[in-house]
Amino acid sequence: MINTGVVLKKLVAYITTGFPDIHFTEDAALALKEAGVDTLELGVPFSDPVADGPVIEKANLQSLQNGFKMQDLFEVSQTIAKEIDTLWMGYFNPFYHRGFDNTIADAVKLGVNGFIIPDLPYEESGIYHDKCKEKGLALISFVAPTDSKERIATIVKDAQKFIYLVAYAGITGSGKSEDLSQVIRHTREASDTPIYIGFGVNEKTAKSKAKDVDGVIVGSAFVSIMLDDNFTYDEKLQKMQDLARIIKEEINS
């Protein structure tokens, strides 16, 4: 049972835009909101998603093969961003190709609240961070187990919305485990911004991974359902809702 006497830990869900089509993306986003998801990572399909494992990579490639265009991202966002806190999660190339100033303007117009860009190094992110902040958007900061105390302090000094704690060095969905107590402690010492943990979070691991942080980020577990052709359209939505409710319960019990 969820303990309502404390601040609830948050659940962020990732889904791939345009897979299998934009109508499913819209329906899935709203279904996840109904099931207790607090923030949606609306994934921008890319041909070389270097931080993602085979599950999300497969959904990315299928969306691109189905003809995904950035206009699809905007159309979905126009529908869902007023209903659920939405971030665009994507690799830097599509945003850069459009022009980052134009991308920021698109996000503001559509009610999107920020970006998660895993291949944008901290050393190169300053100008983009400032541009986002000027428009009230967040450019999410990443912290990894391999970061030193000094580097963590530098990375998170102006972190907004939440800090994305990468649970292990590698790709999403591989289910590795590392001792994160030290990196969490160093992050807490350097910033009051909430820490959310991602990579390898599912219904079996969520409770343990959420122990010392403020929220969890779940991607591959949801996308696996989306990819499973044994389920009908409606069954996929129901199973994604069921999974979200289980994880939300687990991290707050």
C-alpha positions in Angstrom: 0.0 0.0 0.0 1.2 3.5 -0.9 2.3 5.5 2.2 0.4 8.8 1.8 2.1 10.3 4.8 5.2 11.2 2.9 6.1 12.9 -0.3 5.4 10.4 -3.1 8.3 9.3 -5.3 7.8 10.2 -9.0 7.5 7.9 -12.0 8.8 9.0 -15.4 7.9 6.9 -18.4 9.6 6.8 -21.8 7.8 5.9 -25.0 9.0 6.1 -28.6 7.1 8.7 -30.7 5.4 7.3 -33.8 5.7 3.6 -32.8 3.7 1.9 -34.1 2.0 5.3 -35.1 1.3 8.7 -33.6 -2.2 7.7 -32.5 -0.9 5.0 -30.3 1.7 7.4 -28.9 -1.1 9.8 -27.9 -3.3 7.1 -26.4 -0.3 5.6 -24.5 0.7 8.9 -23.1 -2.8 9.6 -21.8 -3.2 6.1 -20.5 0.1 6.4 -18.6 -1.0 9.7 -17.0 -4.2 8.0 -15.9 -2.2 5.2 -14.3 -0.1 7.6 -12.2 2.9 8.5 -14.4 4.1 12.0 -13.4 6.3 12.9 -16.4 6.5 11.5 -19.9 9.7 11.3 -21.9 8.5 11.6 -25.5 11.3 9.8 -27.4 12.5 11.3 -30.7 13.4 8.4 -33.0 17.0 8.3 -34.1 19.0 5.9 -36.2 21.9 5.5 -33.7 20.5 5.7 -30.2 23.8 5.1 -28.5 22.6 5.1 -24.8 19.7 2.8 -25.5 19.5 -1.0 -25.5 18.1 -3.3 -28.2 14.5 -2.8 -27.1 14.3 1.0 -27.5 16.7 0.8 -30.5 14.2 -1.5 -32.3 11.3 0.8 -31.6 13.4 3.8 -32.8 14.2 2.0 -36.1 10.7 0.8 -36.7 9.3 4.3 -36.1 11.8 5.7 -38.6 10.9 3.0 -41.1 7.3 3.9 -40.7 8.2 7.5 -41.8 8.6 9.4 -38.6 9.1 13.1 -39.0 9.7 15.9 -36.4 6.2 17.1 -37.3 4.8 13.9 -35.8 6.6 14.9 -32.5 4.9 18.3 -32.6 1.5 16.8 -33.4 1.7 14.4 -30.5 3.0 17.1 -28.1 0.1 19.4 -29.1 -2.3 16.8 -27.9 -0.6 15.5 -24.8 1.5 18.3 -23.3 -1.5 20.0 -21.8 -2.4 16.8 -20.1 0.9 15.4 -18.8 4.3 17.0 -17.9 6.2 16.3 -21.1 9.9 16.3 -22.0 11.4 15.6 -25.4 14.0 12.8 -25.0 16.3 12.6 -28.0 19.8 12.7 -29.4 21.3 16.0 -30.3 21.4 15.6 -34.0 17.7 16.1 -34.8 17.4 19.1 -32.5 20.6 20.6 -34.0 19.5 19.9 -37.5 16.3 21.9 -36.9 18.2 24.6 -35.2 18.2 24.6 -31.4 16.6 28.0 -31.1 13.8 26.8 -33.3 13.4 23.6 -31.3 13.1 25.6 -28.1 10.5 27.8 -29.7 8.6 24.7 -30.8 8.7 23.3 -27.2 7.5 26.6 -25.7 4.6 26.9 -28.2 3.5 23.3 -27.6 3.8 23.4 -23.8 6.7 20.9 -23.5 8.8 21.5 -20.4 12.3 20.6 -21.4 14.8 18.2 -22.9 16.7 15.0 -22.1 19.7 14.8 -24.5 21.9 11.9 -23.5 24.7 12.4 -26.0 25.2 16.1 -25.2 28.4 16.3 -23.1 28.3 18.6 -20.1 31.2 20.5 -21.4 29.3 21.4 -24.6 25.9 21.9 -22.9 26.3 25.4 -21.3 25.0 27.5 -24.1 22.0 25.2 -24.6 21.3 25.1 -20.9 21.2 28.8 -20.8 19.0 29.1 -23.8 16.5 26.7 -22.2 16.6 28.4 -18.9 15.8 31.7 -20.5 12.6 30.2 -21.8 11.6 28.4 -18.7 12.6 25.0 -20.0 14.8 22.4 -18.3 17.8 20.7 -19.9 18.2 17.6 -17.7 21.6 17.0 -16.1 23.1 13.5 -16.0 25.2 12.0 -13.3 26.9 8.6 -13.6 28.6 6.2 -11.1 31.9 7.0 -12.7 31.7 10.7 -12.0 34.0 12.1 -9.3 32.7 14.2 -6.4 34.2 17.3 -8.0 32.6 16.6 -11.4 29.2 15.9 -9.8 29.3 19.2 -8.0 30.1 20.9 -11.3 27.4 19.1 -13.3 24.5 19.6 -10.9 25.3 23.2 -9.7 22.4 24.6 -11.7 20.4 21.4 -12.3 16.7 21.9 -13.0 13.6 19.8 -12.6 15.5 16.6 -11.7 18.9 15.0 -12.0 19.1 11.9 -14.1 21.1 9.3 -12.2 22.4 6.7 -14.6 22.3 3.5 -12.6 25.3 1.9 -14.3 27.8 2.5 -17.1 26.3 1.0 -20.3 23.0 1.1 -22.2 19.4 1.1 -21.0 17.6 -2.2 -20.3 20.7 -4.3 -19.6 19.8 -4.7 -15.9 23.2 -4.3 -14.4 23.6 -3.2 -10.7 26.1 -1.0 -9.1 26.5 0.5 -5.6 25.2 4.1 -6.0 25.3 5.2 -2.4 28.4 7.3 -2.8 27.3 9.1 -6.0 23.9 9.7 -4.5 25.5 11.2 -1.4 27.8 13.4 -3.4 24.8 14.6 -5.5 22.8 15.4 -2.4 25.7 17.4 -1.0 25.9 19.5 -4.2 22.3 20.1 -5.1 18.7 20.1 -3.7 17.3 19.1 -7.0 15.5 15.8 -6.9 17.4 12.7 -8.1 15.6 10.2 -10.4 17.3 6.9 -11.3 17.1 5.4 -14.8 18.5 2.4 -16.6 17.3 -1.1 -15.7 14.2 0.0 -13.8 11.2 -2.3 -14.1 8.6 -3.8 -11.8 11.1 -6.2 -10.3 13.9 -3.7 -9.6 11.9 -0.4 -9.0 11.6 -0.7 -5.2 15.3 -1.4 -4.6 16.5 1.2 -7.1 14.2 3.9 -5.7 15.3 3.4 -2.1 17.5 6.5 -1.8 16.3 8.7 -4.6 13.2 10.7 -5.4 11.9 9.0 -8.5 12.5 6.4 -11.2 12.7 6.6 -15.0 11.3 3.6 -16.9 11.7 3.0 -20.6 12.5 -0.5 -21.9 9.8 -2.1 -19.7 7.1 0.0 -21.4 8.6 -0.2 -24.9 8.8 -4.0 -24.6 5.0 -4.1 -24.3 4.6 -1.8 -27.2 6.8 -4.2 -29.3 4.9 -7.3 -28.4 2.7 -8.3 -31.3 0.9 -10.9 -29.2 -1.1 -8.1 -27.7 -3.8 -6.1 -29.4 -3.8 -2.3 -29.4 -6.1 -2.1 -26.4 -4.2 -4.9 -24.5 -0.9 -3.0 -24.9 -2.4 0.1 -23.4 -3.9 -1.9 -20.5 -0.6 -3.7 -19.8 1.3 -0.4 -19.9 -1.2 1.0 -17.4 -0.9 -2.1 -15.2 2.9 -1.8 -15.2 2.8 1.9 -14.3 0.5 1.2 -11.4 2.7 -1.6 -10.1 5.9 0.4 -10.3 4.3 3.5 -8.7 3.0 1.3 -5.9 6.4 -0.4 -5.5 8.4 2.8 -5.2 6.1 4.3 -2.6 5.4 1.2 -0.4 
